[in-house]
């Protein structure tokens, strides 16, 4: 995994996500406001139509968004995520999500995520808003 301009302890915290690990998400590239992650679709990730479940595509995008919006070192949570499914990936495909920060304000950050299959075909596009949590002061 390539991690540009990020402290190793932050990278370790960002990528230590039990849900992402359970799904088999692999972090490929991280930088401030940016994340590229991949997921190999498994037979258990198919819906009743025998197509990859939309929730799996969303989970990959969410994992990339989570890392990108927290890569500044200040805790942030998703405020909204809007997804457009562009095409159904084929079962067994390797999906890649790329999240880019569009704008970062004091409390809100705006991000775009694209999910593509291993042949470069677009699968989904997301617009996301992150909310920066206020710094907590010791009582």
C-alpha positions as CSV (number, residue, x, y, z in Angstrom):
1,X,0.0,0.0,0.0
2,X,1.3,3.4,-0.9
3,X,0.6,6.2,1.7
4,X,1.8,9.6,0.8
5,X,2.4,12.3,3.4
6,X,0.5,10.5,6.2
7,X,2.0,9.4,9.5
8,X,2.3,5.6,9.8
9,X,0.3,5.5,13.0
10,X,-2.6,7.3,11.3
11,X,-2.4,4.9,8.3
12,X,-2.5,2.0,10.7
13,X,-5.6,3.4,12.5
14,X,-7.4,4.3,9.3
15,X,-6.9,0.8,7.7
16,X,-7.7,-1.1,10.9
17,X,-11.4,-1.5,10.2
18,X,-13.0,-4.9,11.1
19,X,-15.9,-4.5,8.7
20,X,-13.6,-3.7,5.7
21,X,-11.3,-6.5,6.7
22,X,-14.2,-8.9,6.9
23,X,-15.3,-7.9,3.4
24,X,-11.7,-8.4,2.1
25,X,-11.2,-4.7,1.2
26,X,-7.6,-3.9,0.4
27,X,-6.3,-0.3,0.7
28,X,-4.1,0.4,-2.3
29,X,-3.2,4.1,-2.0
30,X,-3.7,6.8,0.6
31,X,-2.9,10.5,0.8
32,X,-4.5,13.5,2.5
33,X,-8.1,13.7,1.2
34,X,-7.6,10.6,-1.0
35,X,-8.1,6.8,-0.9
36,X,-8.1,4.1,-3.5
37,X,-9.3,0.7,-2.3
38,X,-10.2,-2.6,-3.9
39,X,-12.5,-5.6,-3.3
40,X,-12.7,-9.0,-5.0
41,X,-16.3,-10.0,-5.3
42,X,-17.1,-13.4,-3.7
43,X,-20.0,-15.7,-4.4
44,X,-21.5,-14.8,-1.0
45,X,-21.8,-11.2,-2.2
46,X,-24.4,-12.0,-4.9
47,X,-28.1,-11.1,-4.5
48,X,-31.1,-13.3,-5.6
49,X,-30.6,-12.2,-9.2
50,X,-27.0,-13.7,-9.0
51,X,-25.6,-10.2,-9.4
52,X,-23.2,-8.5,-7.0
53,X,-25.3,-6.9,-4.2
54,X,-25.5,-3.1,-4.3
55,X,-24.7,-3.0,-0.6
56,X,-21.3,-4.5,-1.3
57,X,-20.5,-1.8,-3.9
58,X,-21.7,0.8,-1.4
59,X,-19.6,-0.7,1.4
60,X,-16.4,-0.5,-0.7
61,X,-17.2,3.1,-1.6
62,X,-17.9,3.9,2.1
63,X,-14.6,2.4,3.2
64,X,-12.7,4.5,0.7
65,X,-14.7,7.6,1.8
66,X,-14.0,6.9,5.5
67,X,-10.3,6.7,5.0
68,X,-10.1,9.8,2.8
69,X,-12.2,12.0,5.1
70,X,-10.3,10.9,8.2
71,X,-6.9,11.2,6.5
72,X,-6.3,14.7,7.9
73,X,-6.1,13.3,11.4
74,X,-9.3,15.0,12.6
75,X,-12.1,12.5,13.3
76,X,-15.0,12.8,10.7
77,X,-18.2,10.9,10.1
78,X,-20.4,10.6,7.1
79,X,-23.2,13.1,7.0
80,X,-24.6,12.0,3.7
81,X,-23.8,9.7,0.8
82,X,-25.7,9.6,-2.4
83,X,-25.0,6.7,-4.8
84,X,-25.9,6.2,-8.4
85,X,-25.5,2.7,-9.7
86,X,-24.2,2.9,-13.3
87,X,-23.8,-0.8,-14.2
88,X,-23.9,-4.2,-12.5
89,X,-20.4,-5.6,-12.2
90,X,-20.0,-9.2,-13.2
91,X,-19.8,-11.8,-10.4
92,X,-16.1,-12.4,-9.4
93,X,-15.0,-9.0,-10.7
94,X,-12.4,-7.0,-8.7
95,X,-13.8,-3.6,-7.9
96,X,-11.8,-0.4,-7.2
97,X,-13.1,2.6,-5.4
98,X,-11.4,6.0,-5.7
99,X,-12.3,8.8,-3.3
100,X,-11.2,12.3,-3.8
101,X,-11.7,15.4,-1.7
102,X,-13.4,18.1,-3.6
103,X,-13.5,20.8,-0.8
104,X,-12.7,20.8,2.9
105,X,-14.2,23.5,5.1
106,X,-14.0,24.0,8.9
107,X,-16.7,21.4,9.7
108,X,-17.8,19.8,6.4
109,X,-15.8,18.1,3.7
110,X,-17.1,17.2,0.2
111,X,-16.0,14.1,-1.6
112,X,-16.5,12.2,-4.9
113,X,-16.2,8.5,-5.1
114,X,-16.1,6.4,-8.2
115,X,-16.3,2.6,-8.3
116,X,-15.1,0.7,-11.4
117,X,-14.6,-2.9,-12.3
118,X,-11.3,-4.5,-13.2
119,X,-11.8,-3.6,-16.8
120,X,-12.2,0.1,-16.0
121,X,-16.0,0.2,-16.5
122,X,-17.8,2.5,-14.1
123,X,-20.1,0.7,-11.7
124,X,-21.1,3.5,-9.3
125,X,-20.6,7.2,-8.6
126,X,-21.1,8.8,-5.1
127,X,-21.2,12.3,-3.7
128,X,-20.4,12.4,0.0
129,X,-20.4,14.9,2.8
130,X,-18.3,14.4,5.9
131,X,-18.8,16.2,9.2
132,X,-15.7,17.0,11.3
133,X,-16.2,16.1,14.9
134,X,-15.4,18.9,17.4
135,X,-12.2,18.4,19.2
136,X,-12.9,17.0,22.6
137,X,-11.4,18.7,25.6
138,X,-10.6,16.9,28.8
139,X,-13.0,17.9,31.6
